Amino acid sequence: MSTRRFLVLVTGLPGESKFARAWARTPRAVSDPAEIAAITGIPAG
């Protein structure tokens, strides 16, 4: 998945989405699946 496509999908998440809230308060670019899992609390799969 391209970065552009990923950002389009993230932007489209509802405001109450746990990932959307975590993404919004993350002040840096995160691309490592393990780091994303640590931020969101959702296991990398």
ZIBEL-V696209 format. One record per run of one state. SS is the DSSP state (2 for helix, 1 for strand, 0 for the rest). FROM is the first residue (numbers start at 1). TO is the last residue. If there is no record, write none. Layout:
# ZIBEL-V696209
ss=SS from=FROM to=TO
ss=SS from=FROM to=TO
This chain:
# ZIBEL-V696209
ss=0 from=1 to=2
ss=2 from=3 to=11
ss=0 from=12 to=17
ss=2 from=18 to=25
ss=0 from=26 to=32
ss=2 from=33 to=40
ss=0 from=41 to=45
